[in-house]
Amino acid sequence: MRIEYWCKHCRHLVGELDEPGWDLMDAQRHLGLSSFSAVEQAQISAYNTNRNVLYVRTVCEYCQHALESYPEVLLEGKLLQ
Ligand SMILES: [Zn+2]
């Protein structure tokens, strides 16, 4: 299956991983998702059955930097890129 990391703030593709031998359970275990509750898993990841892709929400370096430098910008939801 394929794993894609997307920034939850600017919605850019941060990284991707191709692991043909993994199924969803393997991916969740390797990514450490199995320690989260089902609700938390649903908040940070989404699985597309048709494409066999697991989408993981993360924060890219740009947004991480912006978050650290200007937390008030993100809190107001005004960050544009
Ligand atoms: Zn970002």
PDB file of the backbone (N, CA, C, O) and the ligand in Angstrom, with CONECT records:
HET     ZN  A 101       1
ATOM      1  N   MET A   1       0.836  -1.192   0.000  1.00  0.00           N
ATOM      2  CA  MET A   1       0.000   0.000   0.000  1.00  0.00           C
ATOM      3  C   MET A   1       0.873   1.243   0.000  1.00  0.00           C
ATOM      4  O   MET A   1       2.094   1.175   0.134  1.00  0.00           O
ATOM      5  N   ARG A   2       0.221   2.358  -0.151  1.00  0.00           N
ATOM      6  CA  ARG A   2       0.925   3.620  -0.257  1.00  0.00           C
ATOM      7  C   ARG A   2       0.529   4.503   0.931  1.00  0.00           C
ATOM      8  O   ARG A   2      -0.624   4.508   1.362  1.00  0.00           O
ATOM      9  N   ILE A   3       1.496   5.238   1.441  1.00  0.00           N
ATOM     10  CA  ILE A   3       1.221   6.131   2.563  1.00  0.00           C
ATOM     11  C   ILE A   3       1.628   7.540   2.159  1.00  0.00           C
ATOM     12  O   ILE A   3       2.747   7.757   1.695  1.00  0.00           O
ATOM     13  N   GLU A   4       0.743   8.478   2.331  1.00  0.00           N
ATOM     14  CA  GLU A   4       1.041   9.868   1.977  1.00  0.00           C
ATOM     15  C   GLU A   4       0.840  10.760   3.197  1.00  0.00           C
ATOM     16  O   GLU A   4      -0.166  10.663   3.901  1.00  0.00           O
ATOM     17  N   TYR A   5       1.806  11.620   3.427  1.00  0.00           N
ATOM     18  CA  TYR A   5       1.727  12.586   4.528  1.00  0.00           C
ATOM     19  C   TYR A   5       1.337  13.943   3.973  1.00  0.00           C
ATOM     20  O   TYR A   5       2.018  14.490   3.106  1.00  0.00           O
ATOM     21  N   TRP A   6       0.249  14.476   4.473  1.00  0.00           N
ATOM     22  CA  TRP A   6      -0.226  15.779   4.014  1.00  0.00           C
ATOM     23  C   TRP A   6      -0.222  16.759   5.180  1.00  0.00           C
ATOM     24  O   TRP A   6      -0.604  16.417   6.299  1.00  0.00           O
ATOM     25  N   CYS A   7       0.214  17.978   4.898  1.00  0.00           N
ATOM     26  CA  CYS A   7       0.190  19.016   5.935  1.00  0.00           C
ATOM     27  C   CYS A   7      -1.245  19.426   6.195  1.00  0.00           C
ATOM     28  O   CYS A   7      -1.985  19.748   5.265  1.00  0.00           O
ATOM     29  N   LYS A   8      -1.641  19.414   7.467  1.00  0.00           N
ATOM     30  CA  LYS A   8      -3.027  19.735   7.787  1.00  0.00           C
ATOM     31  C   LYS A   8      -3.302  21.232   7.721  1.00  0.00           C
ATOM     32  O   LYS A   8      -4.458  21.655   7.723  1.00  0.00           O
ATOM     33  N   HIS A   9      -2.238  22.036   7.661  1.00  0.00           N
ATOM     34  CA  HIS A   9      -2.444  23.478   7.602  1.00  0.00           C
ATOM     35  C   HIS A   9      -2.479  23.994   6.171  1.00  0.00           C
ATOM     36  O   HIS A   9      -3.428  24.672   5.777  1.00  0.00           O
ATOM     37  N   CYS A  10      -1.441  23.674   5.385  1.00  0.00           N
ATOM     38  CA  CYS A  10      -1.382  24.218   4.020  1.00  0.00           C
ATOM     39  C   CYS A  10      -1.764  23.180   2.965  1.00  0.00           C
ATOM     40  O   CYS A  10      -1.849  23.505   1.781  1.00  0.00           O
ATOM     41  N   ARG A  11      -1.992  21.944   3.383  1.00  0.00           N
ATOM     42  CA  ARG A  11      -2.442  20.869   2.494  1.00  0.00           C
ATOM     43  C   ARG A  11      -1.458  20.572   1.376  1.00  0.00           C
ATOM     44  O   ARG A  11      -1.848  20.297   0.241  1.00  0.00           O
ATOM     45  N   HIS A  12      -0.190  20.631   1.709  1.00  0.00           N
ATOM     46  CA  HIS A  12       0.844  20.223   0.764  1.00  0.00           C
ATOM     47  C   HIS A  12       1.263  18.792   1.076  1.00  0.00           C
ATOM     48  O   HIS A  12       1.215  18.351   2.224  1.00  0.00           O
ATOM     49  N   LEU A  13       1.674  18.074   0.030  1.00  0.00           N
ATOM     50  CA  LEU A  13       2.188  16.726   0.213  1.00  0.00           C
ATOM     51  C   LEU A  13       3.577  16.822   0.837  1.00  0.00           C
ATOM     52  O   LEU A  13       4.497  17.375   0.234  1.00  0.00           O
ATOM     53  N   VAL A  14       3.726  16.288   2.033  1.00  0.00           N
ATOM     54  CA  VAL A  14       4.985  16.392   2.769  1.00  0.00           C
ATOM     55  C   VAL A  14       5.902  15.210   2.456  1.00  0.00           C
ATOM     56  O   VAL A  14       7.112  15.382   2.311  1.00  0.00           O
ATOM     57  N   GLY A  15       5.332  14.027   2.353  1.00  0.00           N
ATOM     58  CA  GLY A  15       6.144  12.851   2.092  1.00  0.00           C
ATOM     59  C   GLY A  15       5.285  11.687   1.654  1.00  0.00           C
ATOM     60  O   GLY A  15       4.071  11.679   1.862  1.00  0.00           O
ATOM     61  N   GLU A  16       5.921  10.709   1.049  1.00  0.00           N
ATOM     62  CA  GLU A  16       5.176   9.534   0.605  1.00  0.00           C
ATOM     63  C   GLU A  16       6.021   8.295   0.772  1.00  0.00           C
ATOM     64  O   GLU A  16       7.251   8.346   0.771  1.00  0.00           O
ATOM     65  N   LEU A  17       5.337   7.188   0.912  1.00  0.00           N
ATOM     66  CA  LEU A  17       5.999   5.938   1.238  1.00  0.00           C
ATOM     67  C   LEU A  17       5.277   4.833   0.473  1.00  0.00           C
ATOM     68  O   LEU A  17       4.049   4.758   0.501  1.00  0.00           O
ATOM     69  N   ASP A  18       6.031   3.982  -0.204  1.00  0.00           N
ATOM     70  CA  ASP A  18       5.429   2.842  -0.882  1.00  0.00           C
ATOM     71  C   ASP A  18       5.886   1.570  -0.209  1.00  0.00           C
ATOM     72  O   ASP A  18       7.072   1.241  -0.228  1.00  0.00           O
ATOM     73  N   GLU A  19       4.966   0.867   0.374  1.00  0.00           N
ATOM     74  CA  GLU A  19       5.269  -0.392   1.059  1.00  0.00           C
ATOM     75  C   GLU A  19       4.320  -1.455   0.531  1.00  0.00           C
ATOM     76  O   GLU A  19       3.270  -1.708   1.121  1.00  0.00           O
ATOM     77  N   PRO A  20       4.695  -2.081  -0.593  1.00  0.00           N
ATOM     78  CA  PRO A  20       3.784  -3.035  -1.261  1.00  0.00           C
ATOM     79  C   PRO A  20       3.353  -4.185  -0.368  1.00  0.00           C
ATOM     80  O   PRO A  20       2.275  -4.746  -0.562  1.00  0.00           O
ATOM     81  N   GLY A  21       4.186  -4.549   0.616  1.00  0.00           N
ATOM     82  CA  GLY A  21       3.857  -5.699   1.440  1.00  0.00           C
ATOM     83  C   GLY A  21       2.941  -5.388   2.612  1.00  0.00           C
ATOM     84  O   GLY A  21       2.492  -6.298   3.308  1.00  0.00           O
ATOM     85  N   TRP A  22       2.659  -4.108   2.835  1.00  0.00           N
ATOM     86  CA  TRP A  22       1.864  -3.725   4.004  1.00  0.00           C
ATOM     87  C   TRP A  22       0.381  -3.737   3.696  1.00  0.00           C
ATOM     88  O   TRP A  22      -0.039  -3.378   2.595  1.00  0.00           O
ATOM     89  N   ASP A  23      -0.414  -4.152   4.678  1.00  0.00           N
ATOM     90  CA  ASP A  23      -1.840  -3.864   4.609  1.00  0.00           C
ATOM     91  C   ASP A  23      -2.114  -2.765   5.639  1.00  0.00           C
ATOM     92  O   ASP A  23      -1.193  -2.268   6.287  1.00  0.00           O
ATOM     93  N   LEU A  24      -3.363  -2.399   5.778  1.00  0.00           N
ATOM     94  CA  LEU A  24      -3.689  -1.264   6.653  1.00  0.00           C
ATOM     95  C   LEU A  24      -3.225  -1.491   8.086  1.00  0.00           C
ATOM     96  O   LEU A  24      -2.720  -0.574   8.735  1.00  0.00           O
ATOM     97  N   MET A  25      -3.396  -2.704   8.572  1.00  0.00           N
ATOM     98  CA  MET A  25      -2.978  -3.013   9.941  1.00  0.00           C
ATOM     99  C   MET A  25      -1.470  -2.848  10.108  1.00  0.00           C
ATOM    100  O   MET A  25      -1.005  -2.305  11.110  1.00  0.00           O
ATOM    101  N   ASP A  26      -0.704  -3.326   9.111  1.00  0.00           N
ATOM    102  CA  ASP A  26       0.754  -3.173   9.162  1.00  0.00           C
ATOM    103  C   ASP A  26       1.127  -1.700   9.212  1.00  0.00           C
ATOM    104  O   ASP A  26       1.954  -1.281  10.021  1.00  0.00           O
ATOM    105  N   ALA A  27       0.508  -0.925   8.341  1.00  0.00           N
ATOM    106  CA  ALA A  27       0.828   0.499   8.256  1.00  0.00           C
ATOM    107  C   ALA A  27       0.538   1.198   9.578  1.00  0.00           C
ATOM    108  O   ALA A  27       1.341   1.994  10.065  1.00  0.00           O
ATOM    109  N   GLN A  28      -0.620   0.887  10.149  1.00  0.00           N
ATOM    110  CA  GLN A  28      -0.991   1.535  11.412  1.00  0.00           C
ATOM    111  C   GLN A  28      -0.022   1.151  12.524  1.00  0.00           C
ATOM    112  O   GLN A  28       0.287   1.953  13.405  1.00  0.00           O
ATOM    113  N   ARG A  29       0.447  -0.081  12.464  1.00  0.00           N
ATOM    114  CA  ARG A  29       1.384  -0.523  13.494  1.00  0.00           C
ATOM    115  C   ARG A  29       2.740   0.148  13.302  1.00  0.00           C
ATOM    116  O   ARG A  29       3.337   0.640  14.260  1.00  0.00           O
ATOM    117  N   HIS A  30       3.225   0.166  12.052  1.00  0.00           N
ATOM    118  CA  HIS A  30       4.526   0.762  11.791  1.00  0.00           C
ATOM    119  C   HIS A  30       4.530   2.273  12.027  1.00  0.00           C
ATOM    120  O   HIS A  30       5.544   2.832  12.444  1.00  0.00           O
ATOM    121  N   LEU A  31       3.426   2.923  11.768  1.00  0.00           N
ATOM    122  CA  LEU A  31       3.360   4.371  11.934  1.00  0.00           C
ATOM    123  C   LEU A  31       3.030   4.755  13.368  1.00  0.00           C
ATOM    124  O   LEU A  31       2.998   5.937  13.709  1.00  0.00           O
ATOM    125  N   GLY A  32       2.786   3.754  14.205  1.00  0.00           N
ATOM    126  CA  GLY A  32       2.480   4.036  15.601  1.00  0.00           C
ATOM    127  C   GLY A  32       1.046   4.452  15.821  1.00  0.00           C
ATOM    128  O   GLY A  32       0.699   4.968  16.883  1.00  0.00           O
ATOM    129  N   LEU A  33       0.200   4.228  14.811  1.00  0.00           N
ATOM    130  CA  LEU A  33      -1.193   4.656  14.928  1.00  0.00           C
ATOM    131  C   LEU A  33      -2.016   3.723  15.804  1.00  0.00           C
ATOM    132  O   LEU A  33      -3.062   4.110  16.326  1.00  0.00           O
ATOM    133  N   SER A  34      -1.539   2.490  15.962  1.00  0.00           N
ATOM    134  CA  SER A  34      -2.349   1.527  16.699  1.00  0.00           C
ATOM    135  C   SER A  34      -2.427   1.848  18.180  1.00  0.00           C
ATOM    136  O   SER A  34      -3.249   1.279  18.900  1.00  0.00           O
ATOM    137  N   SER A  35      -1.556   2.779  18.649  1.00  0.00           N
ATOM    138  CA  SER A  35      -1.636   3.155  20.059  1.00  0.00           C
ATOM    139  C   SER A  35      -2.703   4.225  20.296  1.00  0.00           C
ATOM    140  O   SER A  35      -3.022   4.556  21.438  1.00  0.00           O
ATOM    141  N   PHE A  36      -3.255   4.770  19.185  1.00  0.00           N
ATOM    142  CA  PHE A  36      -4.305   5.780  19.321  1.00  0.00           C
ATOM    143  C   PHE A  36      -5.678   5.117  19.309  1.00  0.00           C
ATOM    144  O   PHE A  36      -5.831   3.994  18.830  1.00  0.00           O
ATOM    145  N   SER A  37      -6.656   5.811  19.831  1.00  0.00           N
ATOM    146  CA  SER A  37      -8.025   5.300  19.782  1.00  0.00           C
ATOM    147  C   SER A  37      -8.546   5.423  18.351  1.00  0.00           C
ATOM    148  O   SER A  37      -7.953   6.118  17.526  1.00  0.00           O
ATOM    149  N   ALA A  38      -9.642   4.753  18.066  1.00  0.00           N
ATOM    150  CA  ALA A  38     -10.220   4.795  16.719  1.00  0.00           C
ATOM    151  C   ALA A  38     -10.567   6.231  16.329  1.00  0.00           C
ATOM    152  O   ALA A  38     -10.398   6.623  15.174  1.00  0.00           O
ATOM    153  N   VAL A  39     -11.050   7.010  17.291  1.00  0.00           N
ATOM    154  CA  VAL A  39     -11.427   8.392  17.015  1.00  0.00           C
ATOM    155  C   VAL A  39     -10.195   9.212  16.648  1.00  0.00           C
ATOM    156  O   VAL A  39     -10.209   9.986  15.691  1.00  0.00           O
ATOM    157  N   GLU A  40      -9.121   9.027  17.431  1.00  0.00           N
ATOM    158  CA  GLU A  40      -7.885   9.761  17.148  1.00  0.00           C
ATOM    159  C   GLU A  40      -7.290   9.339  15.805  1.00  0.00           C
ATOM    160  O   GLU A  40      -6.784  10.169  15.049  1.00  0.00           O
ATOM    161  N   GLN A  41      -7.358   8.055  15.524  1.00  0.00           N
ATOM    162  CA  GLN A  41      -6.858   7.567  14.233  1.00  0.00           C
ATOM    163  C   GLN A  41      -7.606   8.215  13.083  1.00  0.00           C
ATOM    164  O   GLN A  41      -7.012   8.572  12.066  1.00  0.00           O
ATOM    165  N   ALA A  42      -8.903   8.363  13.250  1.00  0.00           N
ATOM    166  CA  ALA A  42      -9.723   8.957  12.199  1.00  0.00           C
ATOM    167  C   ALA A  42      -9.394  10.439  12.025  1.00  0.00           C
ATOM    168  O   ALA A  42      -9.565  10.999  10.942  1.00  0.00           O
ATOM    169  N   GLN A  43      -8.920  11.069  13.103  1.00  0.00           N
ATOM    170  CA  GLN A  43      -8.579  12.490  13.022  1.00  0.00           C
ATOM    171  C   GLN A  43      -7.252  12.712  12.313  1.00  0.00           C
ATOM    172  O   GLN A  43      -7.075  13.725  11.637  1.00  0.00           O
ATOM    173  N   ILE A  44      -6.328  11.787  12.457  1.00  0.00           N
ATOM    174  CA  ILE A  44      -5.001  12.010  11.881  1.00  0.00           C
ATOM    175  C   ILE A  44      -4.731  11.182  10.637  1.00  0.00           C
ATOM    176  O   ILE A  44      -3.726  11.399   9.959  1.00  0.00           O
ATOM    177  N   SER A  45      -5.606  10.242  10.326  1.00  0.00           N
ATOM    178  CA  SER A  45      -5.359   9.447   9.130  1.00  0.00           C
ATOM    179  C   SER A  45      -6.672   9.058   8.467  1.00  0.00           C
ATOM    180  O   SER A  45      -7.721   8.999   9.108  1.00  0.00           O
ATOM    181  N   ALA A  46      -6.589   8.794   7.175  1.00  0.00           N
ATOM    182  CA  ALA A  46      -7.756   8.364   6.418  1.00  0.00           C
ATOM    183  C   ALA A  46      -7.299   7.367   5.373  1.00  0.00           C
ATOM    184  O   ALA A  46      -6.303   7.581   4.682  1.00  0.00           O
ATOM    185  N   TYR A  47      -8.033   6.286   5.266  1.00  0.00           N
ATOM    186  CA  TYR A  47      -7.642   5.249   4.327  1.00  0.00           C
ATOM    187  C   TYR A  47      -8.575   5.246   3.127  1.00  0.00           C
ATOM    188  O   TYR A  47      -9.796   5.188   3.274  1.00  0.00           O
ATOM    189  N   ASN A  48      -7.986   5.308   1.938  1.00  0.00           N
ATOM    190  CA  ASN A  48      -8.756   5.242   0.701  1.00  0.00           C
ATOM    191  C   ASN A  48      -8.669   3.821   0.161  1.00  0.00           C
ATOM    192  O   ASN A  48      -7.629   3.400  -0.346  1.00  0.00           O
ATOM    193  N   THR A  49      -9.768   3.091   0.276  1.00  0.00           N
ATOM    194  CA  THR A  49      -9.778   1.682  -0.109  1.00  0.00           C
ATOM    195  C   THR A  49      -9.516   1.491  -1.601  1.00  0.00           C
ATOM    196  O   THR A  49      -8.765   0.598  -1.994  1.00  0.00           O
ATOM    197  N   ASN A  50     -10.130   2.322  -2.422  1.00  0.00           N
ATOM    198  CA  ASN A  50      -9.995   2.163  -3.874  1.00  0.00           C
ATOM    199  C   ASN A  50      -8.560   2.336  -4.339  1.00  0.00           C
ATOM    200  O   ASN A  50      -8.081   1.582  -5.187  1.00  0.00           O
ATOM    201  N   ARG A  51      -7.882   3.319  -3.791  1.00  0.00           N
ATOM    202  CA  ARG A  51      -6.504   3.604  -4.218  1.00  0.00           C
ATOM    203  C   ARG A  51      -5.473   2.901  -3.350  1.00  0.00           C
ATOM    204  O   ARG A  51      -4.282   2.924  -3.660  1.00  0.00           O
ATOM    205  N   ASN A  52      -5.923   2.272  -2.257  1.00  0.00           N
ATOM    206  CA  ASN A  52      -5.017   1.617  -1.318  1.00  0.00           C
ATOM    207  C   ASN A  52      -3.974   2.601  -0.790  1.00  0.00           C
ATOM    208  O   ASN A  52      -2.781   2.302  -0.742  1.00  0.00           O
ATOM    209  N   VAL A  53      -4.452   3.777  -0.396  1.00  0.00           N
ATOM    210  CA  VAL A  53      -3.580   4.823   0.123  1.00  0.00           C
ATOM    211  C   VAL A  53      -4.042   5.207   1.525  1.00  0.00           C
ATOM    212  O   VAL A  53      -5.231   5.400   1.778  1.00  0.00           O
ATOM    213  N   LEU A  54      -3.071   5.311   2.427  1.00  0.00           N
ATOM    214  CA  LEU A  54      -3.364   5.813   3.760  1.00  0.00           C
ATOM    215  C   LEU A  54      -2.866   7.251   3.827  1.00  0.00           C
ATOM    216  O   LEU A  54      -1.669   7.506   3.692  1.00  0.00           O
ATOM    217  N   TYR A  55      -3.779   8.180   4.035  1.00  0.00           N
ATOM    218  CA  TYR A  55      -3.419   9.584   4.139  1.00  0.00           C
ATOM    219  C   TYR A  55      -3.190   9.921   5.608  1.00  0.00           C
ATOM    220  O   TYR A  55      -4.037   9.636   6.456  1.00  0.00           O
ATOM    221  N   VAL A  56      -2.046  10.527   5.906  1.00  0.00           N
ATOM    222  CA  VAL A  56      -1.732  10.887   7.281  1.00  0.00           C
ATOM    223  C   VAL A  56      -1.604  12.402   7.362  1.00  0.00           C
ATOM    224  O   VAL A  56      -0.887  13.022   6.577  1.00  0.00           O
ATOM    225  N   ARG A  57      -2.305  12.982   8.315  1.00  0.00           N
ATOM    226  CA  ARG A  57      -2.231  14.439   8.502  1.00  0.00           C
ATOM    227  C   ARG A  57      -1.035  14.754   9.381  1.00  0.00           C
ATOM    228  O   ARG A  57      -0.861  14.171  10.451  1.00  0.00           O
ATOM    229  N   THR A  58      -0.212  15.687   8.914  1.00  0.00           N
ATOM    230  CA  THR A  58       0.956  16.062   9.682  1.00  0.00           C
ATOM    231  C   THR A  58       1.149  17.575   9.540  1.00  0.00           C
ATOM    232  O   THR A  58       0.265  18.276   9.047  1.00  0.00           O
ATOM    233  N   VAL A  59       2.294  18.063   9.971  1.00  0.00           N
ATOM    234  CA  VAL A  59       2.591  19.481   9.834  1.00  0.00           C
ATOM    235  C   VAL A  59       3.918  19.602   9.098  1.00  0.00           C
ATOM    236  O   VAL A  59       4.915  19.031   9.539  1.00  0.00           O
ATOM    237  N   CYS A  60       3.954  20.332   7.991  1.00  0.00           N
ATOM    238  CA  CYS A  60       5.181  20.474   7.219  1.00  0.00           C
ATOM    239  C   CYS A  60       6.153  21.420   7.921  1.00  0.00           C
ATOM    240  O   CYS A  60       5.789  22.099   8.881  1.00  0.00           O
ATOM    241  N   GLU A  61       7.382  21.456   7.436  1.00  0.00           N
ATOM    242  CA  GLU A  61       8.405  22.286   8.074  1.00  0.00           C
ATOM    243  C   GLU A  61       8.019  23.758   8.053  1.00  0.00           C
ATOM    244  O   GLU A  61       8.234  24.487   9.021  1.00  0.00           O
ATOM    245  N   TYR A  62       7.446  24.179   6.933  1.00  0.00           N
ATOM    246  CA  TYR A  62       7.052  25.584   6.806  1.00  0.00           C
ATOM    247  C   TYR A  62       6.030  25.959   7.878  1.00  0.00           C
ATOM    248  O   TYR A  62       6.176  26.971   8.562  1.00  0.00           O
ATOM    249  N   CYS A  63       5.001  25.136   8.014  1.00  0.00           N
ATOM    250  CA  CYS A  63       3.954  25.441   8.984  1.00  0.00           C
ATOM    251  C   CYS A  63       4.455  25.255  10.414  1.00  0.00           C
ATOM    252  O   CYS A  63       4.055  25.985  11.322  1.00  0.00           O
ATOM    253  N   GLN A  64       5.333  24.273  10.605  1.00  0.00           N
ATOM    254  CA  GLN A  64       5.915  24.073  11.924  1.00  0.00           C
ATOM    255  C   GLN A  64       6.673  25.327  12.341  1.00  0.00           C
ATOM    256  O   GLN A  64       6.565  25.790  13.477  1.00  0.00           O
ATOM    257  N   HIS A  65       7.442  25.866  11.400  1.00  0.00           N
ATOM    258  CA  HIS A  65       8.216  27.071  11.680  1.00  0.00           C
ATOM    259  C   HIS A  65       7.282  28.252  11.945  1.00  0.00           C
ATOM    260  O   HIS A  65       7.493  29.035  12.871  1.00  0.00           O
ATOM    261  N   ALA A  66       6.259  28.362  11.120  1.00  0.00           N
ATOM    262  CA  ALA A  66       5.301  29.466  11.281  1.00  0.00           C
ATOM    263  C   ALA A  66       4.581  29.354  12.614  1.00  0.00           C
ATOM    264  O   ALA A  66       4.324  30.348  13.293  1.00  0.00           O
ATOM    265  N   LEU A  67       4.262  28.115  12.969  1.00  0.00           N
ATOM    266  CA  LEU A  67       3.547  27.854  14.222  1.00  0.00           C
ATOM    267  C   LEU A  67       4.384  28.288  15.422  1.00  0.00           C
ATOM    268  O   LEU A  67       3.875  28.851  16.391  1.00  0.00           O
ATOM    269  N   GLU A  68       5.704  28.005  15.326  1.00  0.00           N
ATOM    270  CA  GLU A  68       6.589  28.356  16.424  1.00  0.00           C
ATOM    271  C   GLU A  68       6.847  29.856  16.467  1.00  0.00           C
ATOM    272  O   GLU A  68       6.980  30.444  17.540  1.00  0.00           O
ATOM    273  N   SER A  69       6.916  30.457  15.306  1.00  0.00           N
ATOM    274  CA  SER A  69       7.242  31.877  15.242  1.00  0.00           C
ATOM    275  C   SER A  69       6.031  32.773  15.459  1.00  0.00           C
ATOM    276  O   SER A  69       6.105  33.801  16.133  1.00  0.00           O
ATOM    277  N   TYR A  70       4.919  32.358  14.871  1.00  0.00           N
ATOM    278  CA  TYR A  70       3.720  33.200  14.918  1.00  0.00           C
ATOM    279  C   TYR A  70       2.498  32.376  15.299  1.00  0.00           C
ATOM    280  O   TYR A  70       1.581  32.221  14.492  1.00  0.00           O
ATOM    281  N   PRO A  71       2.474  31.846  16.518  1.00  0.00           N
ATOM    282  CA  PRO A  71       1.326  30.988  16.891  1.00  0.00           C
ATOM    283  C   PRO A  71      -0.005  31.698  16.755  1.00  0.00           C
ATOM    284  O   PRO A  71      -1.026  31.063  16.488  1.00  0.00           O
ATOM    285  N   GLU A  72      -0.004  33.015  16.936  1.00  0.00           N
ATOM    286  CA  GLU A  72      -1.271  33.739  16.872  1.00  0.00           C
ATOM    287  C   GLU A  72      -1.848  33.749  15.457  1.00  0.00           C
ATOM    288  O   GLU A  72      -3.060  33.862  15.280  1.00  0.00           O
ATOM    289  N   VAL A  73      -0.985  33.631  14.459  1.00  0.00           N
ATOM    290  CA  VAL A  73      -1.463  33.628  13.080  1.00  0.00           C
ATOM    291  C   VAL A  73      -2.289  32.383  12.810  1.00  0.00           C
ATOM    292  O   VAL A  73      -3.365  32.447  12.216  1.00  0.00           O
ATOM    293  N   LEU A  74      -1.765  31.247  13.259  1.00  0.00           N
ATOM    294  CA  LEU A  74      -2.482  29.997  13.030  1.00  0.00           C
ATOM    295  C   LEU A  74      -3.741  29.919  13.875  1.00  0.00           C
ATOM    296  O   LEU A  74      -4.760  29.378  13.444  1.00  0.00           O
ATOM    297  N   LEU A  75      -3.663  30.459  15.069  1.00  0.00           N
ATOM    298  CA  LEU A  75      -4.834  30.426  15.940  1.00  0.00           C
ATOM    299  C   LEU A  75      -5.987  31.182  15.322  1.00  0.00           C
ATOM    300  O   LEU A  75      -7.149  30.822  15.509  1.00  0.00           O
ATOM    301  N   GLU A  76      -5.665  32.232  14.586  1.00  0.00           N
ATOM    302  CA  GLU A  76      -6.728  33.010  13.943  1.00  0.00           C
ATOM    303  C   GLU A  76      -7.140  32.391  12.614  1.00  0.00           C
ATOM    304  O   GLU A  76      -8.084  32.852  11.972  1.00  0.00           O
ATOM    305  N   GLY A  77      -6.432  31.351  12.207  1.00  0.00           N
ATOM    306  CA  GLY A  77      -6.799  30.677  10.972  1.00  0.00           C
ATOM    307  C   GLY A  77      -6.544  31.509   9.736  1.00  0.00           C
ATOM    308  O   GLY A  77      -7.224  31.353   8.721  1.00  0.00           O
ATOM    309  N   LYS A  78      -5.554  32.403   9.822  1.00  0.00           N
ATOM    310  CA  LYS A  78      -5.314  33.299   8.703  1.00  0.00           C
ATOM    311  C   LYS A  78      -4.051  32.962   7.926  1.00  0.00           C
ATOM    312  O   LYS A  78      -3.633  33.720   7.051  1.00  0.00           O
ATOM    313  N   LEU A  79      -3.451  31.836   8.244  1.00  0.00           N
ATOM    314  CA  LEU A  79      -2.212  31.488   7.557  1.00  0.00           C
ATOM    315  C   LEU A  79      -2.490  31.154   6.096  1.00  0.00           C
ATOM    316  O   LEU A  79      -3.278  30.260   5.789  1.00  0.00           O
ATOM    317  N   LEU A  80      -1.844  31.869   5.222  1.00  0.00           N
ATOM    318  CA  LEU A  80      -2.003  31.621   3.788  1.00  0.00           C
ATOM    319  C   LEU A  80      -0.637  31.317   3.199  1.00  0.00           C
ATOM    320  O   LEU A  80       0.377  31.891   3.597  1.00  0.00           O
ATOM    321  N   GLN A  81      -0.636  30.410   2.251  1.00  0.00           N
ATOM    322  CA  GLN A  81       0.648  30.113   1.586  1.00  0.00           C
ATOM    323  C   GLN A  81       0.429  30.056   0.109  1.00  0.00           C
ATOM    324  O   GLN A  81       1.372  29.819  -0.647  1.00  0.00           O
TER     325      GLN A  81
HETATM  326 ZN    ZN A 101       2.152  23.224   5.823  1.00  0.00          ZN2+
END
